[in-house]
Amino acid sequence: YTGNLCLPIGQYYFMRWFDAMGDGLCCKYGQGEWTVRVDGEVVLESINDQNNNSNNVKQKDFPFQVTTTNSDADELKGTFLMPRANVELADGTIFELINLPPDFDRADGGLVSGITSIALPVGTELFSNATADMKGSAPRALGSRFLADHQEGEIETLSSSSMRRNQKQVTSKNLRASNGHRQLGNNFIGDQSVLVVRVIAADRTTTADETALSNGIFGNGVDLHNLVSQFKACSYGKLNLMKADVPNGVVTVRLPSIRTTQGDGTMRNAITNELNEMFNVDSPSQLADYVIYCLPAGAFTNGTGFSTIAYAFYNSWLSVFNDDWCMSLSLQMHEIGHSMNFGHSNEGGETYEDESGFMGYSYPNIDGPRKCFNAAKSWQSGW
């Protein structure tokens, strides 16, 4: 008997062996075996030995990972993302590129976060902890994700502490319009939607419930100082954040097979896959302009190391928060600022030291401090 399943890349699974008699696959009634293959490669197999515990049991779970290795015939392509170096695949899952060449420089390669399409070289492996092992190779730039009426020459590659594009450049939201997402003028003006995701994992749950998250981010006449009200104030009414088309702008995702001990990268991609399944979309970027994942406590402890409290991908739709930090006004503004392509605000060569705006340090306060972005970023946004 042979069964075939299509499984998302980079996830953990297990093969559950159940034998009512508990006497294995061999001996009295003939020889038997079982094998699990991923793209033809054996990842699990039984041993035809009556005394071997992998067979001679009534029930046992055998874990395995679904990884993939690129080939010329099936080249993986995606979008380059910062911080560090990442690739976002078509389904919205994101993998950090590891084991890059020692001299890898994204600027020399013309890689712009949220803009440049890349191809992963032959031999790259994707793992369930949201990493892509490049095995010493660099990603290949395929070009810009701009709409046809924008020229490649409009892209500016700037330092990591500054904006990656100017107002004349289209945003990642424009680029997603072809996937069914509504087209917007730019990141800084007009109506833009926000979806908040609460998580019930196998071992822990996001502390705040849907009502608390909705109030803390959208206000709802309950929380007077929130993400929506602060962006409206800072933009002088030019930017209007609104709820995605789900009740209260918040959805709960259940991950019964994912534990916080597997880390934020594994959980992040599992959430993405679940959202795609729940809403029948190709990527969560089709659900809202900005999607906020509020992970249960503990996921960041064993995770990617991007941060201990939150992170967002530059010029992207996704930000990821560590539990209670999802309720922090300053951190909400900071991470959505990264999604808008704002870099950190530094002073004296020290990261975060410019505290005149939200791209410096963040605080655990739910309703403050009330401020905006520094002068440079306010000018850049056109506010």
Kinemage of the C-alpha trace (Angstrom):
@kinemage 1
@onewidth
@group {chain A} dominant
@subgroup {mainchain}
@vectorlist {calphas} color= white
{ca tyr a 1} P 0.000 0.000 0.000
{ca thr a 2} L 1.294 3.463 -0.915
{ca gly a 3} L -0.251 6.755 0.161
{ca asn a 4} L 0.720 10.214 -1.078
{ca leu a 5} L 0.241 13.510 0.768
{ca cys a 6} L 1.080 17.100 -0.148
{ca leu a 7} L 2.674 18.697 2.928
{ca pro a 8} L 3.904 22.293 3.372
{ca ile a 9} L 7.681 22.683 3.334
{ca gly a 10} L 9.496 23.390 6.573
{ca gln a 11} L 7.095 21.826 9.069
{ca tyr a 12} L 7.344 19.093 11.706
{ca tyr a 13} L 5.246 15.938 11.289
{ca phe a 14} L 5.131 12.445 12.723
{ca met a 15} L 4.163 9.050 11.392
{ca arg a 16} L 1.972 7.282 13.948
{ca trp a 17} L 2.485 3.532 13.982
{ca phe a 18} L -0.385 1.511 15.402
{ca asp a 19} L -0.352 -2.285 15.704
{ca ala a 20} L -3.268 -3.845 17.590
{ca met a 21} L -1.322 -7.027 18.386
{ca gly a 22} L 1.942 -5.232 19.105
{ca asp a 23} L 4.023 -7.964 17.463
{ca gly a 24} L 5.494 -5.930 14.612
{ca leu a 25} L 5.634 -6.617 10.897
{ca cys a 26} L 7.704 -9.740 10.815
{ca cys a 27} L 7.987 -13.369 11.456
{ca lys a 28} L 4.840 -15.502 12.012
{ca tyr a 29} L 2.750 -13.878 9.259
{ca gly a 30} L 5.593 -12.945 6.906
{ca gln a 31} L 8.003 -10.067 6.489
{ca gly a 32} L 6.773 -6.458 6.277
{ca glu a 33} L 8.108 -2.952 6.379
{ca trp a 34} L 7.100 0.686 6.179
{ca thr a 35} L 8.924 3.676 4.742
{ca val a 36} L 8.284 7.422 4.694
{ca arg a 37} L 9.790 9.315 1.778
{ca val a 38} L 9.854 13.061 1.133
{ca asp a 39} L 10.386 13.850 -2.560
{ca gly a 40} L 11.736 10.326 -2.964
{ca glu a 41} L 14.221 10.553 -0.101
{ca val a 42} L 13.760 8.160 2.820
{ca val a 43} L 13.255 10.058 6.098
{ca leu a 44} L 11.842 7.177 8.192
{ca glu a 45} L 11.831 3.415 7.830
{ca ser a 46} L 11.087 0.325 9.897
{ca ile a 47} L 13.557 -2.453 10.646
{ca asn a 48} L 12.398 -6.024 10.115
{ca asp a 49} L 13.463 -7.299 13.488
{ca gln a 50} L 10.925 -8.750 15.901
{ca asn a 51} L 12.923 -7.490 18.874
{ca asn a 52} L 13.361 -3.965 17.529
{ca asn a 53} L 11.272 -1.401 19.420
{ca ser a 54} L 10.431 0.554 16.271
{ca asn a 55} L 8.262 -2.367 15.164
{ca asn a 56} L 7.389 -4.374 18.237
{ca val a 57} L 5.034 -1.810 19.780
{ca lys a 58} L 1.299 -1.193 19.732
{ca gln a 59} L 1.622 2.561 19.130
{ca lys a 60} L 4.517 4.924 18.646
{ca asp a 61} L 5.036 8.312 16.986
{ca phe a 62} L 8.043 8.747 14.720
{ca pro a 63} L 8.859 12.443 14.101
{ca phe a 64} L 10.286 13.811 10.878
{ca gln a 65} L 10.721 17.136 9.087
{ca val a 66} L 9.624 18.063 5.611
{ca thr a 67} L 12.537 19.795 3.949
{ca thr a 68} L 13.215 20.455 0.327
{ca thr a 69} L 16.356 20.717 -1.741
{ca asn a 70} L 16.290 22.954 -4.779
{ca ser a 71} L 16.880 21.539 -8.212
{ca asp a 72} L 17.144 23.200 -11.600
{ca ala a 73} L 13.758 21.767 -12.503
{ca asp a 74} L 12.030 23.139 -9.407
{ca glu a 75} L 13.747 26.382 -8.440
{ca leu a 76} L 12.351 28.093 -5.372
{ca lys a 77} L 11.723 31.790 -5.819
{ca gly a 78} L 10.613 34.465 -3.407
{ca thr a 79} L 11.093 38.001 -2.157
{ca phe a 80} L 14.134 39.212 -0.256
{ca leu a 81} L 13.346 40.538 3.239
{ca met a 82} L 15.245 42.185 6.064
{ca pro a 83} L 16.281 42.281 8.926
{ca arg a 84} L 19.257 40.049 8.257
{ca ala a 85} L 18.594 38.094 5.066
{ca asn a 86} L 15.322 36.218 4.500
{ca val a 87} L 13.178 34.907 1.691
{ca glu a 88} L 9.385 35.087 1.603
{ca leu a 89} L 7.889 32.327 -0.535
{ca ala a 90} L 4.673 32.690 -2.504
{ca asp a 91} L 2.570 31.283 0.351
{ca gly a 92} L 3.854 33.912 2.804
{ca thr a 93} L 6.161 31.582 4.757
{ca ile a 94} L 9.486 33.229 5.564
{ca phe a 95} L 12.872 31.558 5.985
{ca glu a 96} L 16.109 33.098 7.240
{ca leu a 97} L 19.031 32.516 4.877
{ca ile a 98} L 21.884 30.900 6.800
{ca asn a 99} L 25.365 29.736 5.756
{ca leu a 100} L 25.680 32.516 3.211
{ca pro a 101} L 29.106 33.330 1.736
{ca pro a 102} L 31.332 35.185 4.263
{ca asp a 103} L 31.486 38.198 1.964
{ca phe a 104} L 27.743 38.307 1.253
{ca asp a 105} L 26.510 41.902 1.009
{ca arg a 106} L 22.875 42.528 0.147
{ca ala a 107} L 23.679 46.034 -1.123
{ca asp a 108} L 26.330 44.778 -3.535
{ca gly a 109} L 23.794 42.280 -4.824
{ca gly a 110} L 21.162 44.986 -5.280
{ca leu a 111} L 18.817 43.279 -2.806
{ca val a 112} L 16.129 45.602 -1.446
{ca ser a 113} L 13.769 44.366 1.261
{ca gly a 114} L 10.246 43.750 0.021
{ca ile a 115} L 11.221 44.718 -3.511
{ca thr a 116} L 13.773 42.324 -4.992
{ca ser a 117} L 12.703 38.894 -6.205
{ca ile a 118} L 15.326 36.202 -5.619
{ca ala a 119} L 15.956 32.568 -6.489
{ca leu a 120} L 17.507 30.124 -4.059
{ca pro a 121} L 20.441 28.195 -5.551
{ca val a 122} L 20.426 24.486 -6.224
{ca gly a 123} L 21.111 22.587 -3.005
{ca thr a 124} L 19.409 25.014 -0.621
{ca glu a 125} L 17.476 23.205 2.115
{ca leu a 126} L 14.457 24.610 3.952
{ca phe a 127} L 13.974 23.465 7.535
{ca ser a 128} L 11.076 23.494 9.969
{ca asn a 129} L 12.789 26.073 12.209
{ca ala a 130} L 12.271 28.632 9.409
{ca thr a 131} L 15.852 28.599 8.151
{ca ala a 132} L 17.159 28.030 4.649
{ca asp a 133} L 20.631 26.510 4.504
{ca met a 134} L 22.351 28.171 1.556
{ca lys a 135} L 25.428 25.916 1.876
{ca gly a 136} L 27.824 28.755 1.131
{ca ser a 137} L 25.933 30.130 -1.888
{ca ala a 138} L 24.217 33.489 -2.312
{ca pro a 139} L 20.668 34.104 -3.547
{ca arg a 140} L 20.318 35.173 -7.156
{ca ala a 141} L 18.556 38.484 -7.784
{ca leu a 142} L 15.798 38.168 -10.376
{ca gly a 143} L 14.712 41.804 -10.503
{ca ser a 144} L 12.198 44.171 -8.992
{ca arg a 145} L 8.642 43.396 -7.899
{ca phe a 146} L 7.546 46.835 -9.182
{ca leu a 147} L 4.506 47.206 -11.373
{ca ala a 148} L 5.221 47.463 -15.075
{ca asp a 149} L 4.983 51.268 -15.202
{ca his a 150} L 7.802 51.700 -12.674
{ca gln a 151} L 11.403 51.424 -13.732
{ca glu a 152} L 14.112 49.382 -12.054
{ca gly a 153} L 16.272 52.499 -11.853
{ca glu a 154} L 13.911 54.008 -9.308
{ca ile a 155} L 15.199 51.636 -6.624
{ca glu a 156} L 17.695 53.139 -4.216
{ca thr a 157} L 19.870 50.908 -2.055
{ca leu a 158} L 20.556 52.785 1.173
{ca ser a 159} L 22.074 51.921 4.514
{ca ser a 160} L 20.183 49.728 6.977
{ca ser a 161} L 19.576 52.705 9.267
{ca ser a 162} L 17.676 54.673 6.644
{ca met a 163} L 14.627 54.347 4.435
{ca arg a 164} L 14.881 51.900 1.517
{ca arg a 165} L 12.695 53.814 -0.859
{ca asn a 166} L 11.309 57.277 -1.454
{ca gln a 167} L 7.712 58.327 -1.903
{ca lys a 168} L 7.813 57.876 -5.690
{ca gln a 169} L 8.408 54.153 -5.356
{ca val a 170} L 5.479 51.758 -5.154
{ca thr a 171} L 5.006 49.731 -2.025
{ca ser a 172} L 4.686 46.047 -1.309
{ca lys a 173} L 0.920 46.622 -1.105
{ca asn a 174} L 0.836 47.707 -4.760
{ca leu a 175} L 2.803 44.631 -5.686
{ca arg a 176} L 0.308 42.368 -3.948
{ca ala a 177} L -2.604 43.887 -5.865
{ca ser a 178} L -2.113 41.234 -8.548
{ca asn a 179} L -2.890 38.584 -5.914
{ca gly a 180} L -6.297 40.065 -5.215
{ca his a 181} L -5.135 42.669 -2.705
{ca arg a 182} L -6.509 46.148 -3.286
{ca gln a 183} L -4.050 48.644 -4.736
{ca leu a 184} L -2.933 51.611 -2.632
{ca gly a 185} L -1.005 54.756 -3.463
{ca asn a 186} L 1.720 54.273 -0.864
{ca asn a 187} L 2.339 53.130 2.696
{ca phe a 188} L 1.704 56.494 4.301
{ca ile a 189} L -1.598 57.846 2.981
{ca gly a 190} L -5.168 56.569 2.750
{ca asp a 191} L -7.074 53.609 4.207
{ca gln a 192} L -5.026 50.551 5.143
{ca ser a 193} L -6.166 47.411 6.908
{ca val a 194} L -4.774 45.571 9.924
{ca leu a 195} L -5.361 41.955 10.961
{ca val a 196} L -4.373 40.766 14.443
{ca val a 197} L -3.746 37.067 15.053
{ca arg a 198} L -4.059 35.409 18.439
{ca val a 199} L -2.562 31.924 18.897
{ca ile a 200} L -3.587 28.812 20.788
{ca ala a 201} L -0.570 26.494 20.621
{ca ala a 202} L -0.205 22.982 21.995
{ca asp a 203} L 1.285 24.191 25.275
{ca arg a 204} L 0.432 27.884 25.644
{ca thr a 205} L -1.999 30.557 24.511
{ca thr a 206} L -1.621 34.260 23.787
{ca thr a 207} L -2.441 35.968 27.089
{ca ala a 208} L -4.748 38.697 25.769
{ca asp a 209} L -8.098 37.560 24.433
{ca glu a 210} L -9.577 38.782 21.151
{ca thr a 211} L -11.466 41.649 22.803
{ca ala a 212} L -8.394 42.962 24.621
{ca leu a 213} L -6.275 42.784 21.467
{ca ser a 214} L -8.944 44.544 19.423
{ca asn a 215} L -9.279 47.318 22.001
{ca gly a 216} L -5.519 47.721 22.352
{ca ile a 217} L -4.922 48.091 18.623
{ca phe a 218} L -8.150 49.567 17.233
{ca gly a 219} L -9.478 51.371 20.313
{ca asn a 220} L -13.175 50.588 19.811
{ca gly a 221} L -14.035 53.571 22.031
{ca val a 222} L -12.530 51.733 25.012
{ca asp a 223} L -8.780 52.271 24.696
{ca leu a 224} L -8.345 55.932 23.747
{ca his a 225} L -4.640 55.657 22.845
{ca asn a 226} L -3.972 52.855 20.379
{ca leu a 227} L -2.260 51.994 17.095
{ca val a 228} L -5.055 53.477 14.977
{ca ser a 229} L -5.420 56.727 16.921
{ca gln a 230} L -1.674 57.307 17.142
{ca phe a 231} L -1.028 56.831 13.427
{ca lys a 232} L -3.960 59.114 12.684
{ca ala a 233} L -2.500 61.769 14.968
{ca cys a 234} L 1.074 61.390 13.675
{ca ser a 235} L -0.034 61.523 10.028
{ca tyr a 236} L -2.342 64.493 10.657
{ca gly a 237} L -5.241 62.371 9.481
{ca lys a 238} L -3.558 61.254 6.246
{ca leu a 239} L -3.273 57.591 7.244
{ca asn a 240} L -6.346 55.694 8.393
{ca leu a 241} L -5.726 52.200 9.754
{ca met a 242} L -8.844 50.065 9.940
{ca lys a 243} L -9.869 46.551 10.866
{ca ala a 244} L -9.456 43.720 8.394
{ca asp a 245} L -12.671 42.085 7.259
{ca val a 246} L -13.022 39.758 10.258
{ca pro a 247} L -14.954 40.350 13.504
{ca asn a 248} L -13.147 42.973 15.613
{ca gly a 249} L -10.132 42.740 13.276
{ca val a 250} L -8.816 39.755 15.275
{ca val a 251} L -8.709 36.039 14.489
{ca thr a 252} L -7.607 33.124 16.680
{ca val a 253} L -5.433 30.433 15.107
{ca arg a 254} L -5.168 26.989 16.704
{ca leu a 255} L -1.920 25.046 16.356
{ca pro a 256} L -2.447 21.751 18.212
{ca ser a 257} L 0.813 20.241 16.943
{ca ile a 258} L 3.083 23.269 17.507
{ca arg a 259} L 4.677 24.064 20.869
{ca thr a 260} L 6.394 27.284 21.948
{ca thr a 261} L 9.574 25.276 22.515
{ca gln a 262} L 9.855 24.906 18.741
{ca gly a 263} L 10.519 28.641 18.485
{ca asp a 264} L 8.959 31.677 16.872
{ca gly a 265} L 10.116 30.812 13.341
{ca thr a 266} L 8.385 27.435 13.336
{ca met a 267} L 5.269 28.921 14.922
{ca arg a 268} L 5.264 31.909 12.560
{ca asn a 269} L 5.220 29.743 9.434
{ca ala a 270} L 2.648 27.399 10.977
{ca ile a 271} L 0.367 30.402 11.591
{ca thr a 272} L 0.849 31.493 7.990
{ca asn a 273} L -0.093 28.053 6.671
{ca glu a 274} L -3.143 27.908 8.925
{ca leu a 275} L -4.368 31.347 7.828
{ca asn a 276} L -4.019 30.317 4.195
{ca glu a 277} L -6.140 27.254 4.938
{ca met a 278} L -8.730 29.093 7.047
{ca phe a 279} L -9.369 31.864 4.528
{ca asn a 280} L -8.519 29.987 1.322
{ca val a 281} L -5.891 32.510 0.258
{ca asp a 282} L -2.454 32.122 -1.306
{ca ser a 283} L -0.805 34.236 1.399
{ca pro a 284} L -1.957 36.152 4.504
{ca ser a 285} L -0.803 39.303 2.731
{ca gln a 286} L -4.100 39.055 0.835
{ca leu a 287} L -6.039 39.442 4.087
{ca ala a 288} L -4.712 42.853 5.173
{ca asp a 289} L -2.037 45.435 4.520
{ca tyr a 290} L -0.509 44.688 7.923
{ca val a 291} L -0.817 41.376 9.771
{ca ile a 292} L 0.248 41.173 13.422
{ca tyr a 293} L 1.054 37.773 14.950
{ca cys a 294} L 0.757 37.777 18.764
{ca leu a 295} L 2.672 34.672 19.860
{ca pro a 296} L 2.286 32.980 23.257
{ca ala a 297} L 5.019 33.552 25.828
{ca gly a 298} L 7.991 31.251 25.395
{ca ala a 299} L 8.167 31.090 21.600
{ca phe a 300} L 10.809 33.821 21.378
{ca thr a 301} L 13.017 32.089 23.959
{ca asn a 302} L 13.785 29.235 21.557
{ca gly a 303} L 13.407 31.177 18.358
{ca thr a 304} L 15.169 33.026 15.592
{ca gly a 305} L 17.002 35.519 17.769
{ca phe a 306} L 15.687 38.477 15.769
{ca ser a 307} L 14.475 39.959 19.051
{ca thr a 308} L 13.176 39.031 22.485
{ca ile a 309} L 10.046 41.183 22.270
{ca ala a 310} L 9.009 41.706 18.623
{ca tyr a 311} L 10.220 42.097 15.047
{ca ala a 312} L 8.880 43.036 11.638
{ca phe a 313} L 10.187 42.542 8.125
{ca tyr a 314} L 11.088 45.752 6.306
{ca asn a 315} L 8.671 46.873 3.601
{ca ser a 316} L 6.447 43.905 4.345
{ca trp a 317} L 3.044 42.911 5.712
{ca leu a 318} L 4.149 40.893 8.740
{ca ser a 319} L 5.113 41.790 12.296
{ca val a 320} L 5.560 39.262 15.116
{ca phe a 321} L 5.150 40.039 18.829
{ca asn a 322} L 6.013 38.249 22.041
{ca asp a 323} L 2.727 37.845 23.932
{ca asp a 324} L 2.036 40.881 26.207
{ca trp a 325} L 4.222 43.109 24.027
{ca cys a 326} L 1.384 42.995 21.485
{ca met a 327} L -0.387 45.477 23.781
{ca ser a 328} L 2.495 47.988 23.902
{ca leu a 329} L 1.589 51.161 21.992
{ca ser a 330} L 5.197 52.196 21.363
{ca leu a 331} L 6.147 48.731 20.111
{ca gln a 332} L 3.086 48.555 17.858
{ca met a 333} L 4.143 51.846 16.276
{ca his a 334} L 7.781 50.728 16.077
{ca glu a 335} L 7.118 47.434 14.294
{ca ile a 336} L 4.505 48.780 11.891
{ca gly a 337} L 7.078 51.498 11.223
{ca his a 338} L 9.453 48.772 10.057
{ca ser a 339} L 6.684 47.347 7.867
{ca met a 340} L 6.475 50.818 6.314
{ca asn a 341} L 10.241 50.554 5.732
{ca phe a 342} L 11.404 52.819 8.549
{ca gly a 343} L 14.788 51.866 9.955
{ca his a 344} L 15.837 52.339 13.559
{ca ser a 345} L 16.422 55.850 14.859
{ca asn a 346} L 19.967 56.029 16.179
{ca glu a 347} L 22.029 58.675 17.934
{ca gly a 348} L 25.768 58.917 18.439
{ca gly a 349} L 26.238 55.699 16.521
{ca glu a 350} L 24.081 53.774 18.997
{ca thr a 351} L 20.992 51.867 17.827
{ca tyr a 352} L 17.648 52.991 19.324
{ca glu a 353} L 19.235 55.945 21.154
{ca asp a 354} L 17.144 58.585 19.362
{ca glu a 355} L 14.106 58.583 21.624
{ca ser a 356} L 12.461 61.571 19.975
{ca gly a 357} L 10.341 59.140 17.963
{ca phe a 358} L 8.944 55.621 17.927
{ca met a 359} L 11.848 54.040 16.019
{ca gly a 360} L 14.076 54.337 19.086
{ca tyr a 361} L 13.439 52.333 22.247
{ca ser a 362} L 10.027 50.813 22.965
{ca tyr a 363} L 8.311 50.498 26.330
{ca pro a 364} L 5.868 48.007 27.882
{ca asn a 365} L 3.310 50.766 28.587
{ca ile a 366} L -0.064 50.006 27.039
{ca asp a 367} L -1.050 53.636 26.398
{ca gly a 368} L 2.217 55.454 25.947
{ca pro a 369} L 4.437 57.257 25.601
{ca arg a 370} L 2.466 59.361 23.138
{ca lys a 371} L 4.812 60.676 20.481
{ca cys a 372} L 5.425 60.227 16.751
{ca phe a 373} L 8.375 59.537 14.484
{ca asn a 374} L 11.434 61.761 14.312
{ca ala a 375} L 11.656 64.680 11.903
{ca ala a 376} L 13.485 62.740 9.179
{ca lys a 377} L 10.878 59.977 9.045
{ca ser a 378} L 7.959 62.399 9.258
{ca trp a 379} L 9.416 64.270 6.296
{ca gln a 380} L 10.034 61.042 4.398
{ca ser a 381} L 6.424 59.952 4.894
{ca gly a 382} L 5.023 63.208 3.618
{ca trp a 383} L 3.066 63.829 6.798
